[in-house]
């Protein structure tokens, strides 16, 4: 039976009944299709019933009432989102391509330091959703709020520092403080986000004074280089000088100990001889005389012994014979 014959053989009531059954079947199918929703592994979903939040669901297949009774809003929560201040990245990668800087971006990057100088500060904020309910319902425009809060915090911190600190030695502290304060402000507002990182991309002086600042930086780097060289020289020479000093001190102490022992030994020997002399003065005097004469006679080449009765020693002196000649 074809379709035309089917409708011709059926009455109006029967046709209406069939139409209602088909309509009900379509409604049931649509309802079944709307009863389930899928949440990816990196996402979460908030379920609203007549506009009121009733639950938050994680990854997987979930059930909800169809026909607008329940609404499921699925959002990636593990995805890290990035905001850029002062520049615009067109193509990220090893060779990042940047777009033209707009006046709004230049204005966001231009800041007044504590010593009334101008610095251009470019930075990025990376964040992810920490609480999807707070993210969706506490603040109307979370990305705009993050941008406003980050910019205000950065301006306040730069305004508390000199331009030299911002450009050089204070960058690390500025980065840490900006990350902490920005996170605290966002938590107070209940944005439901967690800052993954806040990076200072570039901190530079304005173009009209850039050359002067570069000269100052080069001079500062040269100063640091000379200081490092001097410290290296000092670290190399001071230990050697200390070693030489210790060696000289040890040598002097050894020389002192040796001399003290020698003098002590000579003094003790002299005292011993003196004690012996006191016990036998005459014998000691004769012994000393004999020892002295022994030393003298050993050094003399010719020895002449004269009796006490001889009145002249000329007959004994060979005054006319040359040394080594014949008599």
HELIX and SHEET records of a PDB file:
HELIX    1   1 UNK A    3  UNK A    8  1                                   6    
HELIX    2   2 UNK A   12  UNK A   34  1                                  23    
HELIX    3   3 UNK A  103  UNK A  109  1                                   7    
HELIX    4   4 UNK A  132  UNK A  137  1                                   6    
HELIX    5   5 UNK A  142  UNK A  159  1                                  18    
HELIX    6   6 UNK A  163  UNK A  167  1                                   5    
HELIX    7   7 UNK A  171  UNK A  189  1                                  19    
HELIX    8   8 UNK A  207  UNK A  209  5                                   3    
HELIX    9   9 UNK A  210  UNK A  279  1                                  70    
HELIX   10  10 UNK A  281  UNK A  299  1                                  19    
HELIX   11  11 UNK A  314  UNK A  316  5                                   3    
SHEET    1   A 2 UNK A  36  UNK A  39  0                                        
SHEET    2   A 2 UNK A  60  UNK A  63 -1                                        
SHEET    1   B 3 UNK A  52  UNK A  57  0                                        
SHEET    2   B 3 UNK A  43  UNK A  49 -1                                        
SHEET    3   B 3 UNK A  70  UNK A  76 -1                                        
SHEET    1   C 3 UNK A  81  UNK A  85  0                                        
SHEET    2   C 3 UNK A 118  UNK A 129 -1                                        
SHEET    3   C 3 UNK A 110  UNK A 112 -1                                        
SHEET    1   D 3 UNK A  81  UNK A  85  0                                        
SHEET    2   D 3 UNK A 118  UNK A 129 -1                                        
SHEET    3   D 3 UNK A 193  UNK A 205 -1                                        
SHEET    1   E 2 UNK A  89  UNK A  91  0                                        
SHEET    2   E 2 UNK A  97  UNK A  98 -1                                        
END                                                                             
